[in-house]
Amino acid sequence: MTHRPAAPSAIPAGLSHYYRASDLSGLRLALWEDAGSASLAAYLREAGAAVEVLPPGDGAGQGMPPLPLRARCAPSAGGAKTEGGLSAVNGQPGGAAVLELDAAVVNLGDPNPLARRLQATGVPFVIFTDHPERCLEHYPAGSCVHSEDGPEALASAVLLHVAIFRSGLPVTPDLSGPGMSLIEMVPGLRAMARVLVPDAALADDLLAEAMVQALAYVPPLGSEAEVGALLVMLIERLWHRQKLSRPC
């Protein structure tokens, strides 16, 4: 068995803060980055992710892997998983193979051509860029991290994006979805917390604290959907607060 060095407990991120390292153990990521740029692969691997580095290409057909992409946690639609993160479409022996990923990371000078192609795959992705304001068109399929915030901010964004995606919560600006009540959101909110915090008891504490804080905001909110969106925001905020620390 290959030994993977443990991720540090506290590492520098950005100019003024230190973060507790994100644990990306078990995640399978694809990474596109420009040649000559500071590679993110080593950091993501030290955080526990399996990373496949792919060539940037030209964004117009090249740069995508030779296999179709699919979100690893999405319904398989009859596909049968095989080794290496591949599945055979509809269980047919001769069916086209699909590369299954938890998320994709784009570290390119011009990420938009590739990001537009990724949106069609259903795989959540995070863009690491000097100009996050240019990436708003990709919300909610993708999120953006300013490169000045450092690789740990990227790892945090990847884990958060995967947590929301795996939770089954509707990934829309208001998180409402068709006919989803707050009670129906609770299992998804709990699942989100458990991706962010592997310890089940601590994850439940995170959700409970978010619910307590949400009570102060409930009266002026107009719908259950707004309360659900607030809880997602509070879970994210509390989790980041727990991560943000000065090194001992």
Kinemage of the C-alpha trace (Angstrom):
@kinemage 1
@onewidth
@group {chain A} dominant
@subgroup {mainchain}
@vectorlist {calphas} color= white
{ca met a 1} P 0.000 0.000 0.000
{ca thr a 2} L 1.320 3.424 -0.944
{ca his a 3} L 1.802 5.669 2.060
{ca arg a 4} L 0.194 9.108 1.709
{ca pro a 5} L 1.596 11.810 3.949
{ca ala a 6} L -1.034 13.223 6.258
{ca ala a 7} L -2.328 16.696 5.480
{ca pro a 8} L -1.014 19.295 7.927
{ca ser a 9} L -3.391 20.353 10.691
{ca ala a 10} L -2.889 24.043 9.961
{ca ile a 11} L -1.521 25.558 6.775
{ca pro a 12} L -1.229 29.109 5.439
{ca ala a 13} L -4.032 30.360 3.193
{ca gly a 14} L -4.014 33.842 1.747
{ca leu a 15} L -2.287 36.741 3.427
{ca ser a 16} L -3.682 36.940 6.935
{ca his a 17} L -5.308 33.686 8.026
{ca tyr a 18} L -4.587 30.053 8.724
{ca tyr a 19} L -7.078 27.278 8.088
{ca arg a 20} L -7.521 23.823 9.482
{ca ala a 21} L -6.826 21.585 6.499
{ca ser a 22} L -9.799 20.163 4.582
{ca asp a 23} L -10.061 16.394 4.414
{ca leu a 24} L -10.734 15.346 0.824
{ca ser a 25} L -10.225 11.645 1.512
{ca gly a 26} L -12.178 9.459 -0.881
{ca leu a 27} L -12.902 12.194 -3.416
{ca arg a 28} L -12.024 11.675 -7.069
{ca leu a 29} L -11.140 14.916 -8.871
{ca ala a 30} L -10.128 15.962 -12.376
{ca leu a 31} L -7.765 18.938 -12.625
{ca trp a 32} L -7.135 21.140 -15.624
{ca glu a 33} L -4.352 23.715 -15.331
{ca asp a 34} L -2.106 25.756 -17.607
{ca ala a 35} L 1.395 24.507 -18.220
{ca gly a 36} L 3.873 26.425 -16.093
{ca ser a 37} L 1.324 27.469 -13.473
{ca ala a 38} L 1.818 26.523 -9.836
{ca ser a 39} L 0.310 23.039 -9.720
{ca leu a 40} L -2.520 22.341 -7.301
{ca ala a 41} L -2.327 18.573 -7.737
{ca ala a 42} L 0.145 17.917 -4.919
{ca tyr a 43} L -1.893 19.891 -2.389
{ca leu a 44} L -5.180 18.214 -3.340
{ca arg a 45} L -3.534 14.794 -3.116
{ca glu a 46} L -2.033 15.573 0.286
{ca ala a 47} L -5.546 16.494 1.398
{ca gly a 48} L -6.608 12.955 0.453
{ca ala a 49} L -8.131 13.293 -3.027
{ca ala a 50} L -7.370 11.083 -6.014
{ca val a 51} L -6.476 13.598 -8.740
{ca glu a 52} L -6.217 13.079 -12.482
{ca val a 53} L -4.394 15.978 -14.163
{ca leu a 54} L -5.681 16.596 -17.685
{ca pro a 55} L -4.221 18.808 -20.447
{ca pro a 56} L -5.826 22.240 -20.811
{ca gly a 57} L -6.499 21.939 -24.556
{ca asp a 58} L -8.267 24.751 -26.351
{ca gly a 59} L -11.686 24.601 -24.689
{ca ala a 60} L -13.357 23.739 -27.986
{ca gly a 61} L -13.227 19.967 -27.874
{ca gln a 62} L -9.720 19.342 -26.624
{ca gly a 63} L -8.820 19.303 -22.957
{ca met a 64} L -11.716 17.014 -22.037
{ca pro a 65} L -10.886 13.395 -21.203
{ca pro a 66} L -11.439 10.744 -23.880
{ca leu a 67} L -14.268 9.313 -21.745
{ca pro a 68} L -17.576 11.046 -20.986
{ca leu a 69} L -17.788 12.579 -17.507
{ca arg a 70} L -20.458 11.869 -14.925
{ca ala a 71} L -20.975 12.926 -11.330
{ca arg a 72} L -19.956 10.029 -9.102
{ca cys a 73} L -22.794 10.590 -6.649
{ca ala a 74} L -25.502 11.036 -9.281
{ca pro a 75} L -28.088 8.288 -9.919
{ca ser a 76} L -26.510 5.623 -12.107
{ca ala a 77} L -29.536 5.231 -14.413
{ca gly a 78} L -28.913 1.524 -14.735
{ca gly a 79} L -25.132 1.735 -14.972
{ca ala a 80} L -22.983 -0.825 -13.183
{ca lys a 81} L -19.818 0.429 -11.493
{ca thr a 82} L -16.518 -1.187 -12.337
{ca glu a 83} L -12.995 -0.670 -11.079
{ca gly a 84} L -11.158 2.577 -11.655
{ca gly a 85} L -14.172 4.833 -11.295
{ca leu a 86} L -15.705 3.689 -14.588
{ca ser a 87} L -19.207 2.428 -15.266
{ca ala a 88} L -20.690 0.614 -18.236
{ca val a 89} L -23.664 2.464 -19.683
{ca asn a 90} L -26.951 0.551 -19.163
{ca gly a 91} L -24.956 -2.488 -18.056
{ca gln a 92} L -24.107 -3.405 -21.641
{ca pro a 93} L -20.711 -5.130 -22.049
{ca gly a 94} L -20.032 -3.046 -25.121
{ca gly a 95} L -21.475 0.148 -23.656
{ca ala a 96} L -19.445 3.351 -23.607
{ca ala a 97} L -17.340 3.805 -20.478
{ca val a 98} L -17.887 6.866 -18.301
{ca leu a 99} L -15.326 8.590 -16.069
{ca glu a 100} L -17.004 9.200 -12.714
{ca leu a 101} L -15.860 12.198 -10.648
{ca asp a 102} L -16.862 13.890 -7.430
{ca ala a 103} L -15.779 17.286 -8.772
{ca ala a 104} L -13.569 19.012 -11.305
{ca val a 105} L -11.046 21.795 -10.671
{ca val a 106} L -10.192 24.374 -13.348
{ca asn a 107} L -6.968 26.361 -12.957
{ca leu a 108} L -6.704 28.088 -16.329
{ca gly a 109} L -6.004 31.650 -17.449
{ca asp a 110} L -9.296 31.586 -19.363
{ca pro a 111} L -11.479 29.016 -17.585
{ca asn a 112} L -14.785 29.875 -19.261
{ca pro a 113} L -14.633 27.735 -22.445
{ca leu a 114} L -13.909 24.580 -20.451
{ca ala a 115} L -16.331 25.593 -17.673
{ca arg a 116} L -19.146 25.912 -20.214
{ca arg a 117} L -18.435 22.370 -21.388
{ca leu a 118} L -18.295 21.071 -17.817
{ca gln a 119} L -21.720 22.564 -17.067
{ca ala a 120} L -23.253 20.116 -19.514
{ca thr a 121} L -21.740 17.090 -17.753
{ca gly a 122} L -23.537 17.472 -14.423
{ca val a 123} L -20.204 17.278 -12.576
{ca pro a 124} L -19.776 20.073 -9.977
{ca phe a 125} L -16.647 22.137 -10.537
{ca val a 126} L -14.574 24.839 -8.865
{ca ile a 127} L -12.619 27.518 -10.726
{ca phe a 128} L -9.360 28.823 -9.244
{ca thr a 129} L -8.831 32.238 -10.822
{ca asp a 130} L -7.523 35.785 -10.445
{ca his a 131} L -10.897 37.101 -11.678
{ca pro a 132} L -13.760 35.301 -9.870
{ca glu a 133} L -16.181 38.041 -10.873
{ca arg a 134} L -15.999 36.738 -14.448
{ca cys a 135} L -17.248 33.293 -13.441
{ca leu a 136} L -20.708 34.156 -12.129
{ca glu a 137} L -22.318 32.771 -15.281
{ca his a 138} L -21.450 29.250 -14.113
{ca tyr a 139} L -23.435 29.408 -10.855
{ca pro a 140} L -24.740 27.065 -9.459
{ca ala a 141} L -22.910 24.298 -11.366
{ca gly a 142} L -19.559 25.858 -10.513
{ca ser a 143} L -18.090 28.049 -7.815
{ca cys a 144} L -15.076 30.348 -7.896
{ca val a 145} L -12.115 30.848 -5.581
{ca his a 146} L -9.704 33.772 -5.836
{ca ser a 147} L -6.187 32.462 -6.382
{ca glu a 148} L -4.868 34.867 -3.717
{ca asp a 149} L -6.857 32.918 -1.112
{ca gly a 150} L -4.569 29.937 -1.596
{ca pro a 151} L -4.996 26.208 -2.225
{ca glu a 152} L -6.709 25.479 1.102
{ca ala a 153} L -9.506 27.883 0.203
{ca leu a 154} L -9.833 25.888 -3.020
{ca ala a 155} L -9.942 22.589 -1.108
{ca ser a 156} L -12.636 24.038 1.169
{ca ala a 157} L -14.699 25.131 -1.822
{ca val a 158} L -14.380 21.693 -3.421
{ca leu a 159} L -15.567 19.964 -0.247
{ca leu a 160} L -18.450 22.413 0.235
{ca his a 161} L -19.557 22.063 -3.396
{ca val a 162} L -19.482 18.265 -3.142
{ca ala a 163} L -21.355 18.427 0.189
{ca ile a 164} L -24.231 20.433 -1.310
{ca phe a 165} L -24.326 18.229 -4.406
{ca arg a 166} L -24.324 14.963 -2.435
{ca ser a 167} L -26.953 16.222 0.008
{ca gly a 168} L -29.645 16.070 -2.654
{ca leu a 169} L -30.642 19.661 -1.943
{ca pro a 170} L -31.824 21.489 -5.065
{ca val a 171} L -28.849 23.499 -6.311
{ca thr a 172} L -30.762 26.636 -7.247
{ca pro a 173} L -30.316 30.222 -6.027
{ca asp a 174} L -33.136 29.878 -3.445
{ca leu a 175} L -32.695 26.136 -2.801
{ca ser a 176} L -36.456 25.776 -2.967
{ca gly a 177} L -37.051 23.324 -5.765
{ca pro a 178} L -40.568 22.226 -6.700
{ca gly a 179} L -42.622 21.676 -3.558
{ca met a 180} L -39.759 20.978 -1.129
{ca ser a 181} L -40.686 21.826 2.445
{ca leu a 182} L -38.273 22.591 5.263
{ca ile a 183} L -38.988 19.183 6.849
{ca glu a 184} L -38.063 17.534 3.551
{ca met a 185} L -34.807 19.521 3.486
{ca val a 186} L -33.619 18.343 6.918
{ca pro a 187} L -32.162 14.978 5.774
{ca gly a 188} L -30.300 16.816 3.005
{ca leu a 189} L -28.992 19.428 5.426
{ca arg a 190} L -27.801 16.634 7.719
{ca ala a 191} L -26.128 14.864 4.780
{ca met a 192} L -24.403 18.114 3.826
{ca ala a 193} L -23.042 18.536 7.355
{ca arg a 194} L -21.769 14.949 7.402
{ca val a 195} L -19.745 15.450 4.230
{ca leu a 196} L -18.134 18.540 5.737
{ca val a 197} L -17.546 16.914 9.152
{ca pro a 198} L -16.897 13.141 8.963
{ca asp a 199} L -17.602 12.637 12.678
{ca ala a 200} L -21.367 12.024 12.787
{ca ala a 201} L -21.898 13.511 16.256
{ca leu a 202} L -19.972 16.681 15.409
{ca ala a 203} L -21.833 16.978 12.100
{ca asp a 204} L -25.150 16.759 13.918
{ca asp a 205} L -23.915 19.411 16.359
{ca leu a 206} L -23.081 21.640 13.387
{ca leu a 207} L -26.623 21.310 12.014
{ca ala a 208} L -28.150 21.830 15.469
{ca glu a 209} L -26.173 25.032 16.003
{ca ala a 210} L -27.239 26.283 12.570
{ca met a 211} L -30.880 25.626 13.485
{ca val a 212} L -30.525 27.488 16.780
{ca gln a 213} L -29.017 30.496 15.018
{ca ala a 214} L -31.703 30.353 12.308
{ca leu a 215} L -34.467 30.852 14.890
{ca ala a 216} L -33.487 34.508 15.228
{ca tyr a 217} L -34.102 35.050 11.520
{ca val a 218} L -37.236 32.963 10.966
{ca pro a 219} L -39.980 35.539 11.729
{ca pro a 220} L -39.104 37.979 8.924
{ca leu a 221} L -38.549 35.239 6.325
{ca gly a 222} L -41.378 34.716 3.911
{ca ser a 223} L -41.200 30.995 3.132
{ca glu a 224} L -39.805 27.642 4.175
{ca ala a 225} L -37.535 27.771 1.124
{ca glu a 226} L -35.917 30.922 2.504
{ca val a 227} L -35.379 29.219 5.859
{ca gly a 228} L -33.770 26.255 4.087
{ca ala a 229} L -31.462 28.553 2.151
{ca leu a 230} L -30.574 30.312 5.411
{ca leu a 231} L -29.672 26.985 7.040
{ca val a 232} L -27.359 26.078 4.158
{ca met a 233} L -25.656 29.454 4.537
{ca leu a 234} L -25.354 29.049 8.318
{ca ile a 235} L -23.896 25.534 8.026
{ca glu a 236} L -21.300 26.886 5.611
{ca arg a 237} L -20.537 29.894 7.822
{ca leu a 238} L -20.203 27.857 11.022
{ca trp a 239} L -18.020 25.265 9.288
{ca his a 240} L -15.694 27.965 7.955
{ca arg a 241} L -15.534 29.553 11.395
{ca gln a 242} L -14.501 26.228 12.878
{ca lys a 243} L -11.823 25.840 10.208
{ca leu a 244} L -10.440 29.348 10.526
{ca ser a 245} L -7.830 29.450 13.239
{ca arg a 246} L -4.431 30.651 14.234
{ca pro a 247} L -1.807 27.884 14.406
{ca cys a 248} L -0.996 26.616 17.879
